[in-house]
Amino acid sequence: MKILILNGPNLNLLGRREPLIYGNITFDQFFESLKKKYADVELHYFQSNVEGEIINKLHEVGFGFDGIILNAGAYTHTSIAIGDAIKGIETPVIEVHISNVYAREEFRHVSYIAPNAKGVIAGFGLQSYELALESFI
């Protein structure tokens, strides 16, 4: 099984950015623990702050991977293009968020990803990624 975890803008700052919301470990540290725990799954990771790079990665893996776990960050609430890219690929996508976006600012309550995703997981910290991974297994 081949799964891509795809992170959007500002998620490269995990571990340093607003630790009360996002925690205090880096995503690289978390990803290493996932790879150990799920050694039988071929896990890949990509992060970009650039919308077009996220779309290109979706196109690149969207016909050959078994699943994509996507935290599009703020692009979740603004990018029709990422939503369209998901609609155009075959690989199922699960939208994840570390925080409960529905308990935050009102603009975060709208997702252009969710209508094209297999499901949405939010508010469980970094465990949101693991729950998404479990859903593919």
N, CA, C and O atoms as CSV, one atom per row, in Angstrom:
chain,resi,resn,atom,element,x,y,z
A,1,MET,N,N,0.840,-1.176,0.000
A,1,MET,CA,C,0.000,0.000,0.000
A,1,MET,C,C,0.887,1.241,0.000
A,1,MET,O,O,1.822,1.350,0.794
A,2,LYS,N,N,0.579,2.182,-0.907
A,2,LYS,CA,C,1.338,3.427,-1.061
A,2,LYS,C,C,0.452,4.611,-0.675
A,2,LYS,O,O,-0.597,4.844,-1.275
A,3,ILE,N,N,0.896,5.351,0.337
A,3,ILE,CA,C,0.140,6.500,0.843
A,3,ILE,C,C,1.041,7.731,0.850
A,3,ILE,O,O,2.194,7.671,1.278
A,4,LEU,N,N,0.499,8.841,0.372
A,4,LEU,CA,C,1.192,10.132,0.445
A,4,LEU,C,C,0.539,10.986,1.510
A,4,LEU,O,O,-0.684,11.114,1.553
A,5,ILE,N,N,1.358,11.568,2.370
A,5,ILE,CA,C,0.898,12.634,3.270
A,5,ILE,C,C,1.367,13.928,2.641
A,5,ILE,O,O,2.560,14.133,2.415
A,6,LEU,N,N,0.413,14.794,2.363
A,6,LEU,CA,C,0.672,16.048,1.650
A,6,LEU,C,C,0.252,17.210,2.544
A,6,LEU,O,O,-0.927,17.370,2.858
A,7,ASN,N,N,1.221,18.011,2.946
A,7,ASN,CA,C,0.962,19.160,3.816
A,7,ASN,C,C,1.130,20.462,3.069
A,7,ASN,O,O,2.031,20.613,2.244
A,8,GLY,N,N,0.253,21.396,3.368
A,8,GLY,CA,C,0.265,22.698,2.738
A,8,GLY,C,C,0.987,23.754,3.558
A,8,GLY,O,O,1.858,23.443,4.370
A,9,PRO,N,N,0.610,25.011,3.333
A,9,PRO,CA,C,1.361,26.149,3.860
A,9,PRO,C,C,1.450,26.188,5.379
A,9,PRO,O,O,0.501,25.888,6.102
A,10,ASN,N,N,2.628,26.571,5.816
A,10,ASN,CA,C,2.980,26.819,7.212
A,10,ASN,C,C,3.111,25.565,8.060
A,10,ASN,O,O,3.494,25.649,9.227
A,11,LEU,N,N,2.799,24.402,7.495
A,11,LEU,CA,C,2.919,23.175,8.271
A,11,LEU,C,C,4.380,22.741,8.420
A,11,LEU,O,O,4.685,21.849,9.211
A,12,ASN,N,N,5.271,23.365,7.670
A,12,ASN,CA,C,6.702,23.153,7.877
A,12,ASN,C,C,7.158,23.760,9.205
A,12,ASN,O,O,8.267,23.483,9.661
A,13,LEU,N,N,6.325,24.574,9.819
A,13,LEU,CA,C,6.670,25.222,11.094
A,13,LEU,C,C,6.155,24.465,12.315
A,13,LEU,O,O,6.288,24.940,13.443
A,14,LEU,N,N,5.567,23.288,12.093
A,14,LEU,CA,C,5.069,22.518,13.242
A,14,LEU,C,C,6.199,22.281,14.235
A,14,LEU,O,O,7.347,22.045,13.859
A,15,GLY,N,N,5.845,22.349,15.496
A,15,GLY,CA,C,6.847,22.228,16.552
A,15,GLY,C,C,7.302,23.577,17.064
A,15,GLY,O,O,7.779,23.695,18.193
A,16,ARG,N,N,7.151,24.605,16.220
A,16,ARG,CA,C,7.512,25.972,16.603
A,16,ARG,C,C,6.325,26.915,16.502
A,16,ARG,O,O,6.246,27.895,17.242
A,17,ARG,N,N,5.411,26.630,15.600
A,17,ARG,CA,C,4.274,27.505,15.320
A,17,ARG,C,C,3.133,27.228,16.297
A,17,ARG,O,O,2.655,26.097,16.383
A,18,GLU,N,N,2.705,28.219,17.011
A,18,GLU,CA,C,1.549,28.135,17.896
A,18,GLU,C,C,1.418,26.769,18.567
A,18,GLU,O,O,0.470,26.032,18.296
A,19,PRO,N,N,2.372,26.430,19.446
A,19,PRO,CA,C,2.378,25.090,20.036
A,19,PRO,C,C,1.118,24.746,20.836
A,19,PRO,O,O,0.802,23.567,20.997
A,20,LEU,N,N,0.398,25.744,21.335
A,20,LEU,CA,C,-0.841,25.439,22.054
A,20,LEU,C,C,-1.913,24.877,21.125
A,20,LEU,O,O,-2.790,24.132,21.564
A,21,ILE,N,N,-1.845,25.228,19.857
A,21,ILE,CA,C,-2.799,24.701,18.872
A,21,ILE,C,C,-2.226,23.476,18.176
A,21,ILE,O,O,-2.928,22.480,18.003
A,22,TYR,N,N,-0.955,23.537,17.775
A,22,TYR,CA,C,-0.377,22.533,16.885
A,22,TYR,C,C,0.599,21.568,17.555
A,22,TYR,O,O,1.093,20.651,16.898
A,23,GLY,N,N,0.886,21.748,18.833
A,23,GLY,CA,C,1.810,20.845,19.516
A,23,GLY,C,C,3.249,21.288,19.391
A,23,GLY,O,O,3.546,22.315,18.780
A,24,ASN,N,N,4.151,20.500,19.980
A,24,ASN,CA,C,5.545,20.936,20.039
A,24,ASN,C,C,6.519,19.958,19.382
A,24,ASN,O,O,7.723,20.039,19.623
A,25,ILE,N,N,6.016,19.032,18.553
A,25,ILE,CA,C,6.954,18.194,17.798
A,25,ILE,C,C,6.862,18.559,16.318
A,25,ILE,O,O,5.819,18.990,15.826
A,26,THR,N,N,7.968,18.377,15.634
A,26,THR,CA,C,7.992,18.702,14.212
A,26,THR,C,C,7.264,17.612,13.430
A,26,THR,O,O,7.080,16.500,13.925
A,27,PHE,N,N,6.855,17.938,12.208
A,27,PHE,CA,C,6.198,16.917,11.409
A,27,PHE,C,C,7.186,15.827,11.016
A,27,PHE,O,O,6.811,14.660,10.909
A,28,ASP,N,N,8.433,16.194,10.802
A,28,ASP,CA,C,9.443,15.183,10.473
A,28,ASP,C,C,9.576,14.158,11.604
A,28,ASP,O,O,9.693,12.960,11.347
A,29,GLN,N,N,9.559,14.627,12.848
A,29,GLN,CA,C,9.619,13.709,13.992
A,29,GLN,C,C,8.393,12.796,14.002
A,29,GLN,O,O,8.511,11.587,14.200
A,30,PHE,N,N,7.230,13.378,13.788
A,30,PHE,CA,C,5.987,12.598,13.765
A,30,PHE,C,C,6.004,11.596,12.613
A,30,PHE,O,O,5.605,10.445,12.788
A,31,PHE,N,N,6.464,12.026,11.436
A,31,PHE,CA,C,6.491,11.158,10.262
A,31,PHE,C,C,7.400,9.947,10.498
A,31,PHE,O,O,7.069,8.832,10.094
A,32,GLU,N,N,8.537,10.169,11.148
A,32,GLU,CA,C,9.434,9.046,11.467
A,32,GLU,C,C,8.737,8.030,12.360
A,32,GLU,O,O,8.903,6.825,12.172
A,33,SER,N,N,7.956,8.501,13.334
A,33,SER,CA,C,7.239,7.564,14.209
A,33,SER,C,C,6.153,6.811,13.438
A,33,SER,O,O,5.918,5.630,13.697
A,34,LEU,N,N,5.493,7.479,12.500
A,34,LEU,CA,C,4.492,6.801,11.655
A,34,LEU,C,C,5.145,5.711,10.811
A,34,LEU,O,O,4.612,4.607,10.701
A,35,LYS,N,N,6.294,6.016,10.217
A,35,LYS,CA,C,6.987,5.031,9.372
A,35,LYS,C,C,7.378,3.795,10.177
A,35,LYS,O,O,7.328,2.680,9.660
A,36,LYS,N,N,7.764,3.982,11.426
A,36,LYS,CA,C,8.114,2.835,12.282
A,36,LYS,C,C,6.870,2.026,12.639
A,36,LYS,O,O,6.879,0.796,12.576
A,37,LYS,N,N,5.811,2.719,13.010
A,37,LYS,CA,C,4.585,2.038,13.435
A,37,LYS,C,C,3.913,1.315,12.272
A,37,LYS,O,O,3.333,0.245,12.458
A,38,TYR,N,N,3.988,1.892,11.077
A,38,TYR,CA,C,3.328,1.322,9.891
A,38,TYR,C,C,4.395,0.905,8.867
A,38,TYR,O,O,4.376,1.340,7.716
A,39,ALA,N,N,5.308,0.067,9.310
A,39,ALA,CA,C,6.432,-0.343,8.470
A,39,ALA,C,C,5.987,-1.087,7.216
A,39,ALA,O,O,6.721,-1.124,6.228
A,40,ASP,N,N,4.797,-1.679,7.243
A,40,ASP,CA,C,4.303,-2.430,6.087
A,40,ASP,C,C,3.632,-1.528,5.047
A,40,ASP,O,O,3.221,-2.006,3.989
A,41,VAL,N,N,3.518,-0.233,5.338
A,41,VAL,CA,C,2.921,0.732,4.412
A,41,VAL,C,C,4.043,1.586,3.824
A,41,VAL,O,O,4.926,2.048,4.546
A,42,GLU,N,N,4.000,1.788,2.521
A,42,GLU,CA,C,4.983,2.652,1.861
A,42,GLU,C,C,4.499,4.098,1.994
A,42,GLU,O,O,3.669,4.566,1.215
A,43,LEU,N,N,5.035,4.789,2.995
A,43,LEU,CA,C,4.619,6.162,3.284
A,43,LEU,C,C,5.541,7.156,2.600
A,43,LEU,O,O,6.764,7.018,2.636
A,44,HIS,N,N,4.938,8.155,1.977
A,44,HIS,CA,C,5.674,9.254,1.349
A,44,HIS,C,C,5.169,10.554,1.967
A,44,HIS,O,O,4.032,10.635,2.433
A,45,TYR,N,N,6.028,11.566,1.964
A,45,TYR,CA,C,5.663,12.852,2.554
A,45,TYR,C,C,6.131,13.983,1.651
A,45,TYR,O,O,7.242,13.953,1.120
A,46,PHE,N,N,5.271,14.977,1.484
A,46,PHE,CA,C,5.606,16.173,0.718
A,46,PHE,C,C,4.931,17.364,1.386
A,46,PHE,O,O,3.770,17.286,1.789
A,47,GLN,N,N,5.662,18.458,1.499
A,47,GLN,CA,C,5.117,19.689,2.060
A,47,GLN,C,C,5.492,20.832,1.149
A,47,GLN,O,O,6.613,20.898,0.646
A,48,SER,N,N,4.537,21.745,0.935
A,48,SER,CA,C,4.832,22.949,0.169
A,48,SER,C,C,3.967,24.099,0.654
A,48,SER,O,O,2.822,23.915,1.066
A,49,ASN,N,N,4.543,25.278,0.593
A,49,ASN,CA,C,3.802,26.506,0.873
A,49,ASN,C,C,3.207,27.089,-0.402
A,49,ASN,O,O,2.585,28.151,-0.368
A,50,VAL,N,N,3.395,26.403,-1.525
A,50,VAL,CA,C,3.017,26.918,-2.839
A,50,VAL,C,C,1.846,26.104,-3.393
A,50,VAL,O,O,1.951,24.889,-3.555
A,51,GLU,N,N,0.749,26.771,-3.678
A,51,GLU,CA,C,-0.467,26.116,-4.157
A,51,GLU,C,C,-0.222,25.260,-5.402
A,51,GLU,O,O,-0.682,24.120,-5.467
A,52,GLY,N,N,0.486,25.793,-6.373
A,52,GLY,CA,C,0.736,25.061,-7.614
A,52,GLY,C,C,1.544,23.791,-7.401
A,52,GLY,O,O,1.323,22.799,-8.097
A,53,GLU,N,N,2.478,23.800,-6.448
A,53,GLU,CA,C,3.264,22.606,-6.152
A,53,GLU,C,C,2.390,21.519,-5.537
A,53,GLU,O,O,2.593,20.333,-5.799
A,54,ILE,N,N,1.426,21.917,-4.726
A,54,ILE,CA,C,0.484,20.952,-4.136
A,54,ILE,C,C,-0.359,20.321,-5.233
A,54,ILE,O,O,-0.572,19.108,-5.238
A,55,ILE,N,N,-0.839,21.139,-6.160
A,55,ILE,CA,C,-1.633,20.638,-7.293
A,55,ILE,C,C,-0.778,19.703,-8.145
A,55,ILE,O,O,-1.240,18.629,-8.531
A,56,ASN,N,N,0.448,20.091,-8.440
A,56,ASN,CA,C,1.331,19.225,-9.231
A,56,ASN,C,C,1.557,17.882,-8.552
A,56,ASN,O,O,1.578,16.850,-9.223
A,57,LYS,N,N,1.726,17.876,-7.238
A,57,LYS,CA,C,1.943,16.619,-6.509
A,57,LYS,C,C,0.682,15.760,-6.560
A,57,LYS,O,O,0.776,14.543,-6.718
A,58,LEU,N,N,-0.482,16.365,-6.430
A,58,LEU,CA,C,-1.738,15.604,-6.557
A,58,LEU,C,C,-1.820,14.948,-7.931
A,58,LEU,O,O,-2.188,13.778,-8.037
A,59,HIS,N,N,-1.482,15.685,-8.976
A,59,HIS,CA,C,-1.494,15.136,-10.334
A,59,HIS,C,C,-0.476,14.010,-10.477
A,59,HIS,O,O,-0.744,13.000,-11.128
A,60,GLU,N,N,0.683,14.189,-9.871
A,60,GLU,CA,C,1.773,13.210,-9.992
A,60,GLU,C,C,1.412,11.857,-9.370
A,60,GLU,O,O,1.692,10.811,-9.955
A,61,VAL,N,N,0.794,11.876,-8.190
A,61,VAL,CA,C,0.531,10.618,-7.474
A,61,VAL,C,C,-0.929,10.164,-7.573
A,61,VAL,O,O,-1.270,9.064,-7.139
A,62,GLY,N,N,-1.766,10.995,-8.132
A,62,GLY,CA,C,-3.203,10.759,-8.105
A,62,GLY,C,C,-3.742,9.632,-8.948
A,62,GLY,O,O,-4.953,9.414,-8.992
A,63,PHE,N,N,-2.855,8.904,-9.626
A,63,PHE,CA,C,-3.297,7.764,-10.427
A,63,PHE,C,C,-2.507,6.502,-10.091
A,63,PHE,O,O,-2.726,5.452,-10.694
A,64,GLY,N,N,-1.584,6.603,-9.125
A,64,GLY,CA,C,-0.751,5.454,-8.824
A,64,GLY,C,C,-0.627,5.110,-7.346
A,64,GLY,O,O,-0.083,4.062,-6.999
A,65,PHE,N,N,-1.120,5.970,-6.482
A,65,PHE,CA,C,-1.051,5.702,-5.047
A,65,PHE,C,C,-2.399,5.158,-4.572
A,65,PHE,O,O,-3.414,5.300,-5.254
A,66,ASP,N,N,-2.389,4.535,-3.393
A,66,ASP,CA,C,-3.623,3.984,-2.825
A,66,ASP,C,C,-4.401,5.009,-2.009
A,66,ASP,O,O,-5.599,4.840,-1.781
A,67,GLY,N,N,-3.734,6.063,-1.570
A,67,GLY,CA,C,-4.412,7.085,-0.796
A,67,GLY,C,C,-3.543,8.311,-0.603
A,67,GLY,O,O,-2.314,8.247,-0.648
A,68,ILE,N,N,-4.217,9.426,-0.388
A,68,ILE,CA,C,-3.546,10.696,-0.096
A,68,ILE,C,C,-4.193,11.273,1.151
A,68,ILE,O,O,-5.414,11.395,1.239
A,69,ILE,N,N,-3.352,11.624,2.109
A,69,ILE,CA,C,-3.797,12.319,3.320
A,69,ILE,C,C,-3.362,13.764,3.146
A,69,ILE,O,O,-2.168,14.060,3.102
A,70,LEU,N,N,-4.332,14.661,3.047
A,70,LEU,CA,C,-4.044,16.056,2.697
A,70,LEU,C,C,-4.448,17.011,3.810
A,70,LEU,O,O,-5.612,17.075,4.207
A,71,ASN,N,N,-3.464,17.749,4.303
A,71,ASN,CA,C,-3.729,18.900,5.159
A,71,ASN,C,C,-3.323,20.109,4.328
A,71,ASN,O,O,-2.147,20.471,4.280
A,72,ALA,N,N,-4.283,20.722,3.684
A,72,ALA,CA,C,-4.005,21.842,2.784
A,72,ALA,C,C,-3.839,23.153,3.533
A,72,ALA,O,O,-3.682,24.200,2.904
A,73,GLY,N,N,-3.870,23.122,4.865
A,73,GLY,CA,C,-3.726,24.343,5.644
A,73,GLY,C,C,-4.763,25.361,5.218
A,73,GLY,O,O,-5.918,25.012,4.971
A,74,ALA,N,N,-4.361,26.610,5.130
A,74,ALA,CA,C,-5.292,27.689,4.779
A,74,ALA,C,C,-5.840,27.553,3.361
A,74,ALA,O,O,-6.895,28.108,3.053
A,75,TYR,N,N,-5.133,26.816,2.490
A,75,TYR,CA,C,-5.673,26.600,1.136
A,75,TYR,C,C,-6.987,25.827,1.165
A,75,TYR,O,O,-7.761,25.887,0.211
A,76,THR,N,N,-7.242,25.105,2.247
A,76,THR,CA,C,-8.511,24.397,2.401
A,76,THR,C,C,-9.679,25.342,2.183
A,76,THR,O,O,-10.691,24.965,1.593
A,77,HIS,N,N,-9.538,26.565,2.658
A,77,HIS,CA,C,-10.631,27.528,2.702
A,77,HIS,C,C,-10.603,28.513,1.544
A,77,HIS,O,O,-11.468,29.382,1.441
A,78,THR,N,N,-9.595,28.375,0.659
A,78,THR,CA,C,-9.459,29.368,-0.415
A,78,THR,C,C,-9.239,28.777,-1.800
A,78,THR,O,O,-9.477,29.458,-2.797
A,79,SER,N,N,-8.794,27.532,-1.889
A,79,SER,CA,C,-8.322,27.022,-3.177
A,79,SER,C,C,-9.335,26.139,-3.897
A,79,SER,O,O,-9.464,24.946,-3.620
A,80,ILE,N,N,-10.033,26.752,-4.809
A,80,ILE,CA,C,-10.909,25.994,-5.702
A,80,ILE,C,C,-10.042,25.084,-6.573
A,80,ILE,O,O,-10.461,23.979,-6.917
A,81,ALA,N,N,-8.846,25.534,-6.931
A,81,ALA,CA,C,-7.948,24.768,-7.806
A,81,ALA,C,C,-7.522,23.447,-7.164
A,81,ALA,O,O,-7.467,22.428,-7.852
A,82,ILE,N,N,-7.221,23.442,-5.869
A,82,ILE,CA,C,-6.856,22.187,-5.205
A,82,ILE,C,C,-8.074,21.264,-5.150
A,82,ILE,O,O,-7.953,20.059,-5.368
A,83,GLY,N,N,-9.237,21.828,-4.862
A,83,GLY,CA,C,-10.466,21.024,-4.897
A,83,GLY,C,C,-10.696,20.397,-6.260
A,83,GLY,O,O,-11.068,19.227,-6.354
A,84,ASP,N,N,-10.477,21.166,-7.312
A,84,ASP,CA,C,-10.635,20.648,-8.675
A,84,ASP,C,C,-9.591,19.571,-8.987
A,84,ASP,O,O,-9.897,18.594,-9.671
A,85,ALA,N,N,-8.369,19.743,-8.494
A,85,ALA,CA,C,-7.325,18.745,-8.726
A,85,ALA,C,C,-7.711,17.413,-8.096
A,85,ALA,O,O,-7.484,16.353,-8.681
A,86,ILE,N,N,-8.289,17.470,-6.916
A,86,ILE,CA,C,-8.735,16.244,-6.240
A,86,ILE,C,C,-9.856,15.582,-7.037
A,86,ILE,O,O,-9.902,14.360,-7.176
A,87,LYS,N,N,-10.746,16.404,-7.549
A,87,LYS,CA,C,-11.852,15.888,-8.359
A,87,LYS,C,C,-11.340,15.191,-9.624
A,87,LYS,O,O,-11.988,14.275,-10.130
A,88,GLY,N,N,-10.193,15.615,-10.129
A,88,GLY,CA,C,-9.666,15.113,-11.384
A,88,GLY,C,C,-8.792,13.872,-11.277
A,88,GLY,O,O,-8.392,13.315,-12.299
A,89,ILE,N,N,-8.487,13.425,-10.057
A,89,ILE,CA,C,-7.618,12.254,-9.898
A,89,ILE,C,C,-8.428,11.048,-9.424
A,89,ILE,O,O,-9.583,11.182,-9.017
A,90,GLU,N,N,-7.810,9.875,-9.482
A,90,GLU,CA,C,-8.489,8.643,-9.069
A,90,GLU,C,C,-8.205,8.262,-7.620
A,90,GLU,O,O,-9.056,7.661,-6.965
A,91,THR,N,N,-7.030,8.599,-7.114
A,91,THR,CA,C,-6.635,8.219,-5.762
A,91,THR,C,C,-7.522,8.929,-4.744
A,91,THR,O,O,-7.685,10.147,-4.820
A,92,PRO,N,N,-8.098,8.195,-3.794
A,92,PRO,CA,C,-8.925,8.842,-2.774
A,92,PRO,C,C,-8.093,9.737,-1.856
A,92,PRO,O,O,-6.944,9.431,-1.534
A,93,VAL,N,N,-8.698,10.843,-1.447
A,93,VAL,CA,C,-8.051,11.832,-0.593
A,93,VAL,C,C,-8.858,11.976,0.693
A,93,VAL,O,O,-10.085,12.073,0.668
A,94,ILE,N,N,-8.145,11.988,1.812
A,94,ILE,CA,C,-8.775,12.308,3.092
A,94,ILE,C,C,-8.215,13.645,3.553
A,94,ILE,O,O,-7.002,13.819,3.669
A,95,GLU,N,N,-9.115,14.582,3.811
A,95,GLU,CA,C,-8.733,15.903,4.326
A,95,GLU,C,C,-8.508,15.784,5.828
A,95,GLU,O,O,-9.351,15.241,6.542
A,96,VAL,N,N,-7.382,16.287,6.305
A,96,VAL,CA,C,-7.111,16.277,7.741
A,96,VAL,C,C,-6.735,17.674,8.221
A,96,VAL,O,O,-6.215,18.508,7.478
A,97,HIS,N,N,-7.024,17.883,9.495
A,97,HIS,CA,C,-6.612,19.113,10.180
A,97,HIS,C,C,-6.202,18.746,11.596
A,97,HIS,O,O,-6.829,17.906,12.242
A,98,ILE,N,N,-5.162,19.374,12.058
A,98,ILE,CA,C,-4.662,19.132,13.404
A,98,ILE,C,C,-5.627,19.724,14.423
A,98,ILE,O,O,-5.954,19.086,15.424
A,99,SER,N,N,-6.077,20.935,14.166
A,99,SER,CA,C,-7.008,21.605,15.081
A,99,SER,C,C,-8.447,21.349,14.638
A,99,SER,O,O,-8.696,20.899,13.520
A,100,ASN,N,N,-9.372,21.640,15.517
A,100,ASN,CA,C,-10.788,21.591,15.161
A,100,ASN,C,C,-11.112,22.913,14.472
A,100,ASN,O,O,-11.361,23.924,15.129
A,101,VAL,N,N,-11.106,22.892,13.147
A,101,VAL,CA,C,-11.303,24.125,12.390
A,101,VAL,C,C,-12.670,24.753,12.665
A,101,VAL,O,O,-12.847,25.957,12.482
A,102,TYR,N,N,-13.629,23.946,13.100
A,102,TYR,CA,C,-14.983,24.462,13.362
A,102,TYR,C,C,-15.088,25.172,14.710
A,102,TYR,O,O,-16.107,25.796,15.005
A,103,ALA,N,N,-14.054,25.081,15.517
A,103,ALA,CA,C,-13.992,25.805,16.786
A,103,ALA,C,C,-13.138,27.060,16.661
A,103,ALA,O,O,-12.873,27.746,17.648
A,104,ARG,N,N,-12.715,27.348,15.445
A,104,ARG,CA,C,-11.843,28.495,15.198
A,104,ARG,C,C,-12.599,29.567,14.415
A,104,ARG,O,O,-13.829,29.590,14.432
A,105,GLU,N,N,-11.880,30.447,13.734
A,105,GLU,CA,C,-12.498,31.556,13.012
A,105,GLU,C,C,-13.515,31.031,11.986
A,105,GLU,O,O,-13.363,29.938,11.441
A,106,GLU,N,N,-14.540,31.830,11.745
A,106,GLU,CA,C,-15.635,31.400,10.871
A,106,GLU,C,C,-15.170,31.068,9.450
A,106,GLU,O,O,-15.710,30.151,8.829
A,107,PHE,N,N,-14.179,31.796,8.925
A,107,PHE,CA,C,-13.734,31.511,7.554
A,107,PHE,C,C,-13.157,30.107,7.439
A,107,PHE,O,O,-13.107,29.557,6.338
A,108,ARG,N,N,-12.717,29.512,8.547
A,108,ARG,CA,C,-12.170,28.154,8.525
A,108,ARG,C,C,-13.258,27.083,8.472
A,108,ARG,O,O,-12.948,25.896,8.381
A,109,HIS,N,N,-14.511,27.484,8.528
A,109,HIS,CA,C,-15.620,26.531,8.511
A,109,HIS,C,C,-15.980,26.088,7.099
A,109,HIS,O,O,-16.794,25.181,6.925
A,110,VAL,N,N,-15.388,26.711,6.098
A,110,VAL,CA,C,-15.668,26.376,4.697
A,110,VAL,C,C,-14.465,25.634,4.120
A,110,VAL,O,O,-13.327,26.083,4.256
A,111,SER,N,N,-14.724,24.493,3.474
A,111,SER,CA,C,-13.653,23.717,2.843
A,111,SER,C,C,-13.978,23.498,1.373
A,111,SER,O,O,-15.068,23.042,1.025
A,112,TYR,N,N,-13.012,23.831,0.510
A,112,TYR,CA,C,-13.129,23.520,-0.915
A,112,TYR,C,C,-12.570,22.128,-1.216
A,112,TYR,O,O,-12.637,21.654,-2.350
A,113,ILE,N,N,-12.020,21.481,-0.185
A,113,ILE,CA,C,-11.474,20.137,-0.313
A,113,ILE,C,C,-12.558,19.097,-0.021
A,113,ILE,O,O,-12.709,18.127,-0.764
A,114,ALA,N,N,-13.304,19.303,1.056
A,114,ALA,CA,C,-14.245,18.305,1.574
A,114,ALA,C,C,-15.226,17.746,0.541
A,114,ALA,O,O,-15.458,16.537,0.541
A,115,PRO,N,N,-15.816,18.565,-0.342
A,115,PRO,CA,C,-16.776,17.990,-1.290
A,115,PRO,C,C,-16.171,16.954,-2.241
A,115,PRO,O,O,-16.897,16.158,-2.837
A,116,ASN,N,N,-14.852,16.966,-2.383
A,116,ASN,CA,C,-14.171,16.048,-3.293
A,116,ASN,C,C,-13.371,14.978,-2.558
A,116,ASN,O,O,-12.720,14.144,-3.189
A,117,ALA,N,N,-13.415,14.999,-1.239
A,117,ALA,CA,C,-12.626,14.071,-0.430
A,117,ALA,C,C,-13.460,12.863,-0.023
A,117,ALA,O,O,-14.690,12.913,0.021
A,118,LYS,N,N,-12.754,11.781,0.271
A,118,LYS,CA,C,-13.393,10.574,0.783
A,118,LYS,C,C,-13.953,10.840,2.181
A,118,LYS,O,O,-14.993,10.295,2.553
A,119,GLY,N,N,-13.256,11.682,2.953
A,119,GLY,CA,C,-13.679,12.002,4.308
A,119,GLY,C,C,-12.854,13.140,4.867
A,119,GLY,O,O,-11.901,13.607,4.244
A,120,VAL,N,N,-13.243,13.583,6.068
A,120,VAL,CA,C,-12.570,14.689,6.750
A,120,VAL,C,C,-12.348,14.294,8.206
A,120,VAL,O,O,-13.254,13.796,8.874
A,121,ILE,N,N,-11.125,14.525,8.685
A,121,ILE,CA,C,-10.789,14.268,10.085
A,121,ILE,C,C,-10.147,15.535,10.630
A,121,ILE,O,O,-9.175,16.038,10.066
A,122,ALA,N,N,-10.693,16.050,11.728
A,122,ALA,CA,C,-10.171,17.315,12.272
A,122,ALA,C,C,-10.237,17.303,13.788
A,122,ALA,O,O,-11.145,16.726,14.387
A,123,GLY,N,N,-9.253,17.954,14.395
A,123,GLY,CA,C,-9.315,18.240,15.812
A,123,GLY,C,C,-8.652,17.234,16.722
A,123,GLY,O,O,-8.782,17.349,17.941
A,124,PHE,N,N,-7.946,16.251,16.188
A,124,PHE,CA,C,-7.316,15.241,17.021
A,124,PHE,C,C,-5.801,15.396,17.070
A,124,PHE,O,O,-5.081,14.430,17.323
A,125,GLY,N,N,-5.321,16.606,16.828
A,125,GLY,CA,C,-3.889,16.833,16.819
A,125,GLY,C,C,-3.243,16.043,15.698
A,125,GLY,O,O,-3.875,15.773,14.676
A,126,LEU,N,N,-1.996,15.674,15.884
A,126,LEU,CA,C,-1.298,14.901,14.861
A,126,LEU,C,C,-1.930,13.519,14.667
A,126,LEU,O,O,-1.733,12.884,13.631
A,127,GLN,N,N,-2.677,13.064,15.652
A,127,GLN,CA,C,-3.363,11.780,15.526
A,127,GLN,C,C,-4.372,11.799,14.369
A,127,GLN,O,O,-4.769,10.739,13.886
A,128,SER,N,N,-4.790,12.987,13.923
A,128,SER,CA,C,-5.687,13.084,12.762
A,128,SER,C,C,-5.083,12.363,11.557
A,128,SER,O,O,-5.801,11.708,10.802
A,129,TYR,N,N,-3.772,12.482,11.377
A,129,TYR,CA,C,-3.086,11.810,10.267
A,129,TYR,C,C,-3.146,10.297,10.436
A,129,TYR,O,O,-3.392,9.560,9.481
A,130,GLU,N,N,-2.919,9.850,11.658
A,130,GLU,CA,C,-2.933,8.410,11.912
A,130,GLU,C,C,-4.335,7.833,11.714
A,130,GLU,O,O,-4.482,6.730,11.187
A,131,LEU,N,N,-5.350,8.560,12.127
A,131,LEU,CA,C,-6.730,8.106,11.898
A,131,LEU,C,C,-7.020,7.993,10.409
A,131,LEU,O,O,-7.676,7.049,9.970
A,132,ALA,N,N,-6.532,8.952,9.635
A,132,ALA,CA,C,-6.710,8.897,8.173
A,132,ALA,C,C,-5.974,7.696,7.603
A,132,ALA,O,O,-6.507,6.990,6.746
A,133,LEU,N,N,-4.773,7.462,8.064
A,133,LEU,CA,C,-3.988,6.324,7.604
A,133,LEU,C,C,-4.711,5.014,7.918
A,133,LEU,O,O,-4.793,4.125,7.070
A,134,GLU,N,N,-5.226,4.900,9.121
A,134,GLU,CA,C,-5.972,3.703,9.525
A,134,GLU,C,C,-7.183,3.474,8.612
A,134,GLU,O,O,-7.530,2.331,8.314
A,135,SER,N,N,-7.813,4.548,8.178
A,135,SER,CA,C,-8.995,4.396,7.316
A,135,SER,C,C,-8.630,3.795,5.955
A,135,SER,O,O,-9.462,3.136,5.332
A,136,PHE,N,N,-7.409,4.013,5.495
A,136,PHE,CA,C,-6.965,3.413,4.237
A,136,PHE,C,C,-6.579,1.938,4.427
A,136,PHE,O,O,-6.694,1.131,3.504
A,137,ILE,N,N,-6.126,1.607,5.623
A,137,ILE,CA,C,-5.693,0.229,5.899
A,137,ILE,C,C,-6.933,-0.625,6.113
A,137,ILE,O,O,-6.820,-1.826,6.361
